[in-house]
């Protein structure tokens, strides 16, 4: 009887060990697709598309256009990510992202259908202004936007807090980090460029704010600051930040040492695929968890986060 139990246990262990291990983290460059109404196969406009990390932290978000199309660029490294599709009076849908669906450029094409809730369960339109929620989705915490100061200069601002304020029906201002900004001077990341927020929202604004401003649709490259690649060195098991790790990018021939909060940063002035190497410098058992690469798509203005993990 004992032999039978031991054989059964060995078979179970063998089966478990033979199962493919789930990839912990992978890089996603661009994700795009079209979302349809499952009831009539029509494209859904203003459906919110979100990318969540494994611990349900929001990584990126956007809304579908009138053709049901969405697109997010330079998403970055993701840990056990999933997508969430939501729209009032439709069932919220979660979709687990599979790295096997990445193409050779680390892009992914994901189209989905979502189901409407039954008529008897539908709720009336919410009173909250669509223009406010639409504006706020461009300002993700720890990302950046540019404020056009004049024709010769623009300020890059790292986002900590954001709220859209509708001062009059169809007219808003943006409060970022407790400072009020004019939407006609705000430029937010859109498909590799920085686009004027008042132009993006013009169909929702009551006044032709963008046209009256005379500002360009896209911010000129000369006004953008260099690309920034940044992140933290993290102990994979404990989640603690690691100080004193050397971060080396061979293509740049540059090194940085992670600070007391485990942080590092580089400026990069040209597009390309960059390898990131780590050296703990402590002569202990820490080692790099495989090779890490990041794709830089922009000449200037990019804001790329890439956390790196060490395994003891």
N, C-alpha and C positions, 0 to 999 in steps of 0.2 A: 504493500500500500504506500509506504514511504517513497519507494522508487518511482511509483506512478506520479505522486505529488511533485517530486523533484523534477521529473521530466516535464510535467505540465508547466511548472514554474520557469524552467529553462526555455521552453517554447514561447511563453508569454514575454519573457525578457528579450529573447531573440527578436521577436516581432516588434517590440517597442524600439529596440536599438536600430532596427532596420528601417524605421520610418524616416522620411526626409525631414531634416531639421528646418524649422521656419527661419527665414532670413530675418535678422534682427533689424537691419536698417538698409535702406537703399536710397539712391538719389533720383529724384524726379525733376526733369527740366520743365517741360511743357505738357499740360493736360488739357484736352479739349473734347467737345462732343455736342450732341444735340439731344434734348429731352422732350419726350412726347407725352401727350395725354393718352393713357391706355384705353380710355373709353371711345375716342374717335380718331386717334392717330394724328391729332393736330399738334404742332409745336407749342410749347408752353413758354410764355414771356414772363419775366420778373420772378422766375423760380430761383430760390437761393441755393447755390452750390457751395459746399464747404468741404475743406480737407482737414481732418482731425488726426492728430498724432495718437499713438496707442493709449495714452493717458487722457484722451479726449480734450487735449489742448488745441485750440484753433490755430492752424498753420496758414491758411489762405482761404479767401472766399470771393465770390463774384455772383452776378445775376445773369440769367439768360436774356438774350435780346429778343426782338420781335420774331425771329426765326427759330427760337428755342436753343440758340447756340451759346456756348460759354467757352471761355479760354482763360487759363492761368499760366503765366510764364515764370521761370526761375523759382520754382517751388522750393527746391533744396532737398536736404536729406530728411527722410521720414522714417519713423520707427513704428512698425505695425500700423500703418495708416488705414483710414477708411474715409469714404465720402458720405456726405449727408445731403439729400435733396429734399427741400421743404418749400411748400407753398400753401397758403391758406385754402382750406376746403379740399386739400389733397393729402393722402397718407404720406407721412414722412418715410423716406426710404434710406437705408444704410447700405453701403456697398464696400466690401473689403477690397483694397487695392492689392493686386498680385504683381510682384516684380517680374514675373514671367511675361507680362503683357508689355513690358518696355521694349521700344525699338532700339536701333543701334545708336540713336542720339539721346537716349533716355527720355523719350517722349512717350505719351500714352494717349490713346483715343478711347474714350468711354462714352457710349450713348446709352440712355436708359429710358424706360417708360415708368410713369408713376400713376397711381390709381386715385380717382376722386373718391372722397368719402360719400356715403349714401346721402341722398337729398335731405332725409329727415335729421341727419346729424350735422349738416352744414351750419356754420355760424355766420352772422351778419359781418359785413366788412368792418374791420377795426377802424377806430377813429384816428389812430396815430398816422401822421403825415407820411405818405410814401416817399416824398422827397427827402425827409430826414433820414429814414432808414437806408435809402439808396446812397445818400452822401456818406454816411458813417461807414459803410462797408469798404470804402477805399482807404480807411485809416486804421490799419491793424497795429496793435501794440508792438513796439520795438522795430517796426518798419519805418520807412522815411517818406517824406514828401518834400517838395520845394515850394517856397514862397517867393514869388517874383517881386523884388524890391523896386527895380527900375529896369530900363532896357539894357543896362550894363551889368546887372548883378542879380543873383538869386541865392537864397539861403536854404541849405539843407537842414531839415528838422527831424530828429528822431522822435517818434510818437510814443508817448506814455499814456495819456488819456485823450479821449475824443468825445465830443457831443455836438450834434447839429442843432442849431437854434433857429426856429422859424419865427422871425420877428414880425412878419406879415404873411398872409396867405400867399404861398408861391414864392416867397423870398426868404433865403436863409443865410446865416453866417456859420462858420466852423470855429469851435472853441477847442484848441489843441493845447494841452499842457497848461490850461488856465489862461491862454492868450487867444483873443479873437482874431480870426483871419477872414479876409474877403475871398469868396469862392472864385472870383474872377482872377485872383492872383495865385490860387492854389494849383499846383501841378502834381498829379498822382501817377504811379506806375501803370502803364497800359501797353501790353504787347511790346515790351522792350524799349518804350519811350516814356516820357513824362507828358501827360496830356492835361489840358486845362479843364478843371472840374466844372466850371460854368458851361463849357461846351458839352461835356458829357451829360449834364443835367438839363440842357436847354429845353427839352420837351416837357419838363416838369416845372420850369420856372415861368412865372407870369410875365416877366419882362425880359427883353433880349439883352441880358447882362453881358454875355460874351461879346456880342456884336458891338455894343456900346463901349466896351473896355478898350478895344483896339489891340488887345494882347494876342500873341500867336497861339495857334491851336496846340502846338508842341513846343516844349522848351528846347532852345538851341543847345547843342552839345557844348559850345564854348562857355555856357553858364553852369554846366554840371561839374561837380567835383569828381575826382577819380573813383573808380570802383573800389569798394571796401569788402574784403573777405574777413570774416570774424567768427568767433565761436568760443567754446570753453573746452578744456580737457577734463573729462569726467571718468571717475572710477566706475566701471561697468557694474560691479556687484553692489557697491554701496550707494552709488549715485552722487558721491561727494566730488567737489571740484578739486583738481590736483594742481598744486603750485610747482613751478620749477621744471616743467617739461619743455624740451626744445621742439619747436614746430618748424619744419624745414620744407620749403617749396623749391625743388631743384630747378625748375624753369626760370624762377626769379633769382636764384642763387641768394636767397634771403632766409634769415633765421629769426625767430622770435622765441622768447622764454615766457611761458604762461605766468601771469602775476598771482598775487595771493588769493584771487577769486577764480583762478584757473583760466583767465581770459587771455586771448591773443587776437591780433589783427594785422592785416596786410593791405596795402594799396596795390591795385593791379591796373595797368594802363592799356591792356589790349585783350581782345577775346581769345579764348582757347580752352583746352582741357588741361587742368593743373593737378599734378600729383601732390599729395600732402603726406609727409613722413613725420613720425614722432620718435623722440629719444628721451626716455624718462630721466636720464642723467644721474640716477641715484644708485646704479649698479645693483639694483635688487632684481626681483623676478618680473617686474612689470614688462609688458611687451605690447606692441601695437596689434590691434585686432584687424589684421589684413591690410591691404592697400586701400587708400582713400583717394578719390578723384572728385573734382568739381568742375562743372562747365561754366565758364564766364562768357556770356553772349554779347555784352555791351562794351563799347569803347570807354564810356564814362557813365557815371551816375548810378551804377549798380550797387546793390546792398545785399550781400550774400552771406547767409549764416550757415556754418558747418561745424557742429559740435563733433569732437573726436573722443573716442573711448579707449581706455586702457584696461587690460585684464591682468590681475595679479595671479 
